[in-house]
Amino acid sequence: MNIKDIAKMCNLSVATISRVINNDPKVADSTRKKVLTAIDKYKFVPNITGRSLRTQKSNKILVLLPTMSNQFYSEIIQGIEETAEEKGYAILVAVTNLQEHQEIKYLHMLRMKHVDGCISLFNTLDSEAISSLAKNYPFVQCCEPTMGADVSSVEINNRQAVYDVVKQFINRGHKTIGMISGEYYKSSELGRETGYKDALNDFGLKFDKNLLVKNFYRYEDGSVGAKKLMSNNPKPTAIVCASDSLALGATSYLKSQGLIVGKDICVMGFDNTAITMYTSPTISSINQPRYDLGKESFKLLYEKLLDINSTNKKIILPYQIIHRESTGCKP
């Protein structure tokens, strides 16, 4: 298999294939996808430096982040880095900014053997593309596995976490419970929203679509979400948020309306990032074991580095519900 064979299969010129291999930004995304799919399918490695490219290891792994603005990722990266170092690997962190063309560009490093493996914390590619990637290269997903993809991954049980929180609210007498969710991270969002709906149903409270609002994950989205929820009649007495940033935004809006968060209304965040402990009121949150998520994701990757054909694994780590002032608990 050589570059001419790939060009013939794709019905493209050798020059175009070469531009894709060299990551030329002028190549159309559709063309890049077509070529990279063929490269994956036939496990083609460009003969840039001859046999050494096929046999040498870089002792580097790529970590793909969707954004740098979320402090949630910092401890995961630490877990990956320290565990990787024990095995002699360094990490390269790349940010996709939720852009598919950026993701494809960075995954090009894996295909061209510039890195030995990749841990991704979010992917825009579909399940077929992810399954193909994971079949041919050491690749695992952390926190946000692509639904339907055959790939090793590690996460928490997002559904059960929110289910347990809603159950606690119901047991404390709350009858109108709202949720502010996001609209991008499909796997975790689906799990958290399903947990919310299932708990309401299991404990005799009817799901009201007006009590589930979706936007993005900025602070202002939490504020907008809380405003929408409080326009309902009856108003919610408890709100579950899909992230701490949403919970902080919601709390800010509720305070601006003269409500005492933790007394007049309860707010629960998600991720237990550091800022939750330094706000007024302090924010209750569902803790994800971020360091362990990073640690376990590298362990999964290392199995693939040793044997690409090893069985894919799905690891579910425990979570913890932490109550603070925003749900009526004293610090």
C-alpha positions in Angstrom: 0.0 0.0 0.0 1.5 3.3 -1.0 0.3 6.9 -1.6 -0.7 6.2 -5.2 -3.0 3.4 -4.0 -4.7 5.7 -1.5 -5.1 8.4 -4.3 -6.7 5.8 -6.6 -9.1 4.6 -3.9 -10.2 8.1 -3.1 -10.3 9.2 -6.8 -8.0 12.1 -5.9 -4.6 13.2 -7.0 -1.4 12.2 -5.3 -0.8 15.8 -4.6 -4.1 16.1 -2.7 -3.3 13.0 -0.6 0.1 14.6 0.2 -1.6 17.8 1.3 -3.8 15.9 3.7 -0.9 14.0 5.1 1.0 17.2 5.6 -2.1 18.8 7.3 -2.5 21.6 4.7 -5.3 23.8 6.1 -6.4 24.6 2.5 -7.8 21.1 2.0 -11.6 20.9 2.3 -12.9 19.1 5.4 -14.9 16.6 3.2 -11.8 15.7 1.3 -9.7 15.4 4.5 -12.3 13.0 6.0 -12.4 10.9 2.9 -8.6 10.5 2.8 -8.2 9.9 6.6 -11.0 7.3 6.4 -9.0 5.4 3.7 -5.8 5.8 5.7 -7.5 4.3 8.8 -9.1 1.5 6.9 -5.9 0.3 5.3 -3.6 1.3 8.1 -1.5 3.3 5.7 1.6 5.0 7.1 3.3 7.5 4.8 6.9 6.6 4.0 8.3 9.9 5.2 11.3 8.4 7.0 11.1 4.9 5.9 10.8 1.9 8.2 11.8 4.0 11.3 8.5 5.8 11.2 6.7 2.5 11.5 8.7 1.2 14.3 9.8 4.1 16.4 7.8 5.3 19.4 7.5 9.0 20.3 6.8 8.2 24.0 4.2 11.0 23.8 0.4 10.8 24.1 -2.1 13.4 23.0 -4.8 14.7 25.4 -7.7 16.3 23.6 -9.8 18.9 25.5 -12.9 20.7 24.2 -12.0 23.9 26.0 -9.5 25.5 28.4 -12.1 27.6 30.2 -13.5 24.8 32.3 -11.4 24.2 35.5 -12.9 20.7 35.7 -10.3 19.4 33.4 -7.2 20.5 35.3 -7.2 17.6 37.8 -8.0 15.1 35.1 -4.9 16.2 33.2 -2.9 15.9 36.4 -4.1 12.3 36.8 -3.2 11.5 33.2 0.2 13.2 33.4 1.4 11.6 36.6 0.3 8.1 35.6 1.8 8.4 32.1 5.1 9.6 33.6 5.4 6.4 35.6 5.4 4.5 32.3 7.8 6.9 30.6 5.3 8.9 28.6 4.9 12.7 28.3 1.6 14.3 27.4 0.7 16.9 24.8 -2.5 18.8 25.5 -4.5 20.2 22.5 -7.7 22.2 22.6 -10.4 21.7 19.9 -12.8 24.5 21.0 -15.6 22.1 20.1 -14.6 22.4 16.4 -14.6 19.3 14.2 -11.9 20.5 11.9 -9.7 21.2 14.9 -10.3 17.7 16.2 -9.5 16.1 12.9 -6.3 18.2 12.7 -5.0 17.0 16.1 -6.1 13.4 15.5 -3.9 13.6 12.4 -1.0 13.5 14.8 -2.1 10.1 16.0 -2.6 8.7 12.5 0.9 10.0 11.4 2.5 8.4 14.5 3.6 11.8 15.9 2.1 10.6 19.2 1.7 7.0 20.4 -1.9 7.3 21.6 -4.7 9.7 22.5 -7.1 10.3 25.4 -10.0 12.4 24.4 -12.3 14.2 26.8 -14.8 15.1 24.1 -15.3 14.2 20.4 -17.5 15.7 17.7 -16.9 12.8 15.4 -19.7 10.2 15.0 -19.7 6.7 16.5 -18.5 5.0 13.2 -15.5 7.3 13.0 -14.6 6.8 16.6 -14.9 3.1 16.4 -12.7 3.0 13.4 -10.1 5.2 15.1 -10.1 3.1 18.2 -9.7 -0.1 16.2 -6.6 1.1 14.4 -4.9 3.3 17.0 -4.5 3.5 20.8 -7.4 5.7 21.6 -9.7 6.0 24.6 -12.4 8.4 25.8 -12.7 10.0 29.3 -15.9 11.5 30.7 -17.8 11.8 27.4 -17.9 8.4 25.5 -19.4 8.7 22.1 -22.7 6.9 22.2 -22.7 3.7 20.1 -18.9 3.7 19.6 -16.8 0.6 20.2 -14.0 2.2 22.3 -12.5 2.0 25.8 -13.8 4.7 28.2 -14.1 5.8 31.7 -16.8 8.0 33.3 -19.2 8.1 36.3 -22.8 7.0 36.2 -24.3 10.4 35.3 -27.9 9.1 35.4 -27.7 7.7 38.8 -25.9 10.7 40.3 -28.8 13.1 39.3 -31.4 10.5 40.2 -30.0 10.3 43.7 -30.0 14.1 44.1 -33.6 14.4 42.9 -34.6 11.6 45.2 -33.0 13.4 48.2 -34.9 16.6 47.3 -38.2 14.7 47.1 -37.5 13.1 50.4 -37.0 16.5 51.9 -40.4 17.6 50.7 -39.7 19.3 47.4 -42.6 18.8 44.9 -41.5 21.1 42.1 -37.9 20.5 41.0 -36.3 22.2 38.0 -33.2 21.3 36.0 -30.8 23.4 34.0 -28.9 21.3 31.5 -26.6 22.0 28.6 -26.9 21.3 24.9 -23.6 19.9 23.6 -22.1 17.1 25.7 -24.6 14.5 24.5 -23.5 11.5 26.6 -23.4 13.1 30.1 -26.4 15.4 29.3 -28.5 12.4 28.3 -27.6 10.5 31.4 -28.2 13.5 33.8 -31.5 14.4 32.2 -32.7 10.8 32.2 -31.8 10.5 35.9 -33.9 13.7 36.6 -36.9 12.4 34.7 -36.7 8.8 36.1 -36.5 10.0 39.7 -39.6 12.3 39.2 -41.5 9.4 37.7 -40.4 6.8 40.3 -41.5 9.1 43.2 -44.8 10.2 41.8 -44.0 13.6 40.4 -45.0 14.3 36.8 -42.3 15.5 34.5 -43.0 19.0 33.2 -41.0 20.0 30.1 -41.1 23.6 31.2 -39.0 22.7 34.2 -36.1 21.4 32.1 -34.2 24.2 30.3 -31.2 23.7 28.0 -28.6 26.1 26.9 -24.8 26.0 27.1 -22.5 26.0 30.1 -21.6 29.7 30.6 -22.5 31.5 33.9 -24.9 33.6 32.0 -26.7 30.5 30.7 -27.3 29.4 34.3 -28.8 32.9 35.0 -31.0 32.7 32.0 -32.1 29.2 32.8 -33.0 30.1 36.4 -35.1 33.1 35.1 -37.0 30.7 32.8 -37.6 28.2 35.6 -38.9 30.9 38.0 -41.5 32.0 35.4 -43.4 28.8 35.9 -46.3 28.4 38.2 -45.7 26.8 40.6 -42.1 27.9 40.8 -39.5 25.3 41.6 -38.2 25.0 45.1 -35.1 23.1 44.1 -32.9 23.2 40.9 -30.4 20.7 39.7 -27.8 22.0 37.3 -25.7 20.0 34.9 -22.5 21.9 35.8 -21.1 24.2 38.6 -21.0 27.2 36.2 -24.7 26.8 35.5 -25.3 26.5 39.3 -23.3 29.7 40.0 -25.2 31.6 37.3 -28.5 30.4 38.6 -27.6 31.3 42.2 -26.6 34.8 41.1 -30.0 35.4 39.4 -32.0 34.0 42.3 -30.1 36.3 44.7 -30.9 39.2 42.5 -34.6 38.4 42.9 -34.3 38.6 46.7 -34.3 34.9 47.3 -32.1 33.3 49.9 -30.5 30.3 48.2 -30.4 27.4 50.6 -33.5 28.5 52.4 -36.1 29.8 49.9 -34.8 27.6 47.1 -32.1 24.9 46.8 -29.5 24.7 44.0 -27.2 21.7 43.2 -24.3 21.9 40.8 -22.2 19.2 39.1 -18.5 18.5 39.1 -17.5 20.0 42.5 -14.9 22.4 41.0 -12.9 24.5 43.5 -15.0 27.7 43.0 -18.0 26.0 44.6 -16.4 26.4 48.0 -15.5 30.1 47.7 -18.8 31.6 46.7 -21.6 33.0 48.8 -23.5 30.8 49.4 -21.2 27.9 48.9 -22.5 25.6 46.2 -23.6 22.0 46.7 -22.3 19.7 44.0 -21.9 16.2 42.7 -18.2 15.3 42.9 -16.5 13.5 40.0 -13.2 11.8 41.0 -11.3 13.9 38.5 -7.8 12.7 39.3 -8.9 9.0 39.1 -10.7 9.7 35.8 -7.4 10.8 34.4 -5.5 8.0 36.0 -7.8 5.2 34.8 -8.0 6.7 31.3 -4.2 6.4 30.9 -4.4 2.8 32.3 -6.9 2.0 29.6 -4.7 3.7 27.0 -1.6 1.8 28.2 -3.4 -1.5 27.6 -4.0 -0.4 24.0 -0.4 0.8 23.6 0.7 -2.8 24.6 -1.9 -4.5 22.5 -4.2 -2.6 20.1 -6.4 -5.7 19.9 -7.0 -5.9 23.6 -10.7 -5.9 24.7 -12.4 -2.6 25.0 -13.5 -1.7 28.6 -16.1 0.6 30.0 -15.1 1.8 33.5 -17.6 3.5 35.8 -16.1 5.3 38.8 -18.0 6.4 41.9 -19.4 9.9 42.5 -20.2 11.7 45.7 -23.0 14.1 46.5 -21.7 17.1 48.6 -24.2 19.4 50.3 -23.2 22.9 51.2 -25.1 26.2 51.8 -27.0 26.2 48.5 -29.0 23.2 49.6 -29.4 24.4 53.2 -26.4 22.9 54.8 -24.0 24.8 57.0 -20.3 24.7 56.0 
